[in-house]
Amino acid sequence: MAGLPTLGEFTEFFTTQFETYLPELERTDQVPDELIKAAAALGAFRLTIPREYGGLGLHVRDYLPYLEAAAMGPGAARMLVHVANGLWRPLLQFGTPAQRAIVQGMAEGSQRITFALTERGAGTGRDIETRAVRDGDGWRLTGEKHLITFADKVDYFIVIAATDDRKASDSVTAFLVPRDVEGFDIDLSQRTMGLAGTAHAFLTFTGAYVDDSARLGEVGQGLDVAFSFLDYSRLSLAACMVGMGRRALAETAAYTERRVTFGKAIARRQAIQMHIADMETDIAAGAALVRSVVDLIDAGESFTADAATAKLYCLKMIGRVTDHALQAHGGYGFTTDAAIERIYRDARGFWFEEGTAEVQQLVVARHVLQREAAARVGSS
Ligand SMILES: Cc1cc2nc3c(=O)[nH]c(=O)nc-3n(C[C@H](O)[C@H](O)[C@H](O)COP(=O)(O)OP(=O)(O)OC[C@H]3O[C@@H](n4cnc5c(N)ncnc54)[C@H](O)[C@@H]3O)c2cc1C
């Protein structure tokens, strides 16, 4: 089994070897098998997975620098690392022994899973329309999902569906659905503005039958499954934005040193230095927020609102940072020859993944209002 790679090896892999595949990723929207195997050999998918399942068992504090490093490369890189190092959590927390055994394969990179909640015709959460109806010893799934990441190659989908089961206090249930089930269609034609290689897809279930052993967690526990990894995920995405911000800053520093106008590198102009200083400040603030959430985790405290705060700040940060970076590149930055053009597009995805900016605002505002109300009661 591969040991822990150094951060230098990790950064080098994702910003050079992985990045040379960018034209292919843009053309096919899929990560080729040899690249996934190389990432697996590096240990990229086993970083946080517990040791008893073949992982390296890194604590979040030690893991996030690796994720930041992956996020300095193409968007598909950080997504591969993020998904593998996050989605084992619901399997271990809610899975049967057979479902838990899949985690070993995830660590090796031989088994991959993704999460399928979002629908075009319904709201993300309790509002979903995909249904699972009992049929003998199993369930029949009917409905549609979209925007499902890495649907090209994953072996299983964690599908969240409404269950017609009156025993459930809440009729939303999760299923671990293999990709080769009859009545389950995967349409890879959905293309995204950025994150080339992430193979987003439409899923259609037309009475697809799964055995009850495919159920992940109890009937009615679907939203618990969906939310069980969300806090870690949001923190992880915040760390990704810090990594991507650092890459945007490095590109900007290098380009503005190279680009000479009126006899001077533009990096020597105060106008450009102001862009650079604002980028640095914003990235540093995002990184500090990420660290503060890690401190809470270390202290064993709840970090739901803090992870949402970090994600909310960082998505606005990465918007500002990539905007500064593009501006400092001049018109060249708007061309596909410039790395910043790809980074700028990739950055926009963060505003939707795992809860929109508005959803983060709702989580944070709810927390603040509860905290302040409690403080008023305490002081009265
Ligand atoms: C790169 C990328 C990867 C993704 N990967 C996956 C994946 O693997 N699996 C998966 O299931 N999904 C995935 N998604 C989908 C993502 O989770 C959703 O796009 C996101 O949750 C928002 O849902 P929606 O697109 O249906 O937006 P909508 O719900 O249509 O929202 C539209 C707008 O209305 C606002 N809004 C909606 N409802 C409310 C409300 N109640 N209160 C206030 N504002 C509201 C939203 O904030 C948004 O601004 C991915 C998305 C992207 C961009």
The ligand as a MOL file (V3000), in Angstrom:
LIG
                    3D

  0  0  0     0  0            999 V3000
M  V30 BEGIN CTAB
M  V30 COUNTS 53 58 0 0 0
M  V30 BEGIN ATOM
M  V30 1 C -20.1620 21.6560 -10.1490 0
M  V30 2 C -21.3960 21.0850 -9.5370 0
M  V30 3 C -21.3690 19.8050 -9.0340 0
M  V30 4 C -22.5280 19.2430 -8.4890 0
M  V30 5 N -22.5090 17.9510 -8.0810 0
M  V30 6 C -23.6420 17.3950 -7.6090 0
M  V30 7 C -23.6820 16.0030 -7.2680 0
M  V30 8 O -22.7030 15.2730 -7.4300 0
M  V30 9 N -24.8450 15.4900 -6.7800 0
M  V30 10 C -25.9720 16.2440 -6.6150 0
M  V30 11 O -26.9670 15.7370 -6.1520 0
M  V30 12 N -25.9640 17.5720 -6.9680 0
M  V30 13 C -24.8430 18.1490 -7.4680 0
M  V30 14 N -24.8480 19.4720 -7.8350 0
M  V30 15 C -26.0600 20.2340 -7.7250 0
M  V30 16 C -26.0420 21.2600 -6.6070 0
M  V30 17 O -26.0140 20.6180 -5.3550 0
M  V30 18 C -27.2710 22.1450 -6.8200 0
M  V30 19 O -27.0720 22.8920 -8.0170 0
M  V30 20 C -27.5230 23.0840 -5.6680 0
M  V30 21 O -27.8580 22.3730 -4.4950 0
M  V30 22 C -28.6760 24.0470 -5.9860 0
M  V30 23 O -29.8340 23.3590 -6.4070 0
M  V30 24 P -30.5030 23.7570 -7.7810 0
M  V30 25 O -29.4350 23.7380 -8.8360 0
M  V30 26 O -31.6670 22.8840 -7.9690 0
M  V30 27 O -30.9150 25.2730 -7.6260 0
M  V30 28 P -32.3560 25.8380 -7.3000 0
M  V30 29 O -32.9050 25.1390 -6.1030 0
M  V30 30 O -33.1520 25.8670 -8.5520 0
M  V30 31 O -31.9760 27.3110 -6.8970 0
M  V30 32 C -31.9670 28.4230 -7.7850 0
M  V30 33 C -31.7190 29.6750 -6.9600 0
M  V30 34 O -32.7540 29.8340 -5.9980 0
M  V30 35 C -32.2380 29.8210 -4.6830 0
M  V30 36 N -33.1530 29.0610 -3.8300 0
M  V30 37 C -33.7660 27.8770 -4.1280 0
M  V30 38 N -34.5190 27.4870 -3.1040 0
M  V30 39 C -34.3880 28.4170 -2.1330 0
M  V30 40 C -34.9290 28.5670 -0.8290 0
M  V30 41 N -35.7520 27.6740 -0.2910 0
M  V30 42 N -34.5630 29.6490 -0.1100 0
M  V30 43 C -33.7220 30.5620 -0.6390 0
M  V30 44 N -33.1790 30.4770 -1.8660 0
M  V30 45 C -33.5090 29.4180 -2.6090 0
M  V30 46 C -30.8700 29.1520 -4.7960 0
M  V30 47 O -29.9930 29.5530 -3.7700 0
M  V30 48 C -30.4210 29.5950 -6.1710 0
M  V30 49 O -29.8350 30.8680 -6.1130 0
M  V30 50 C -23.7120 20.0290 -8.3950 0
M  V30 51 C -23.7090 21.3400 -8.8720 0
M  V30 52 C -22.5850 21.8660 -9.4550 0
M  V30 53 C -22.6390 23.2710 -10.0110 0
M  V30 END ATOM
M  V30 BEGIN BOND
M  V30 1 1 1 2
M  V30 2 1 2 3
M  V30 3 2 2 52
M  V30 4 2 3 4
M  V30 5 1 4 5
M  V30 6 1 4 50
M  V30 7 2 5 6
M  V30 8 1 6 7
M  V30 9 1 6 13
M  V30 10 2 7 8
M  V30 11 1 7 9
M  V30 12 1 9 10
M  V30 13 2 10 11
M  V30 14 1 10 12
M  V30 15 2 12 13
M  V30 16 1 13 14
M  V30 17 1 14 15
M  V30 18 1 14 50
M  V30 19 1 15 16
M  V30 20 1 16 17
M  V30 21 1 16 18
M  V30 22 1 18 19
M  V30 23 1 18 20
M  V30 24 1 20 21
M  V30 25 1 20 22
M  V30 26 1 22 23
M  V30 27 1 23 24
M  V30 28 2 24 25
M  V30 29 1 24 26
M  V30 30 1 24 27
M  V30 31 1 27 28
M  V30 32 2 28 29
M  V30 33 1 28 30
M  V30 34 1 28 31
M  V30 35 1 31 32
M  V30 36 1 32 33
M  V30 37 1 33 34
M  V30 38 1 33 48
M  V30 39 1 34 35
M  V30 40 1 35 36
M  V30 41 1 35 46
M  V30 42 1 36 37
M  V30 43 1 36 45
M  V30 44 2 37 38
M  V30 45 1 38 39
M  V30 46 1 39 40
M  V30 47 2 39 45
M  V30 48 1 40 41
M  V30 49 2 40 42
M  V30 50 1 42 43
M  V30 51 2 43 44
M  V30 52 1 44 45
M  V30 53 1 46 47
M  V30 54 1 46 48
M  V30 55 1 48 49
M  V30 56 2 50 51
M  V30 57 1 51 52
M  V30 58 1 52 53
M  V30 END BOND
M  V30 END CTAB
M  END
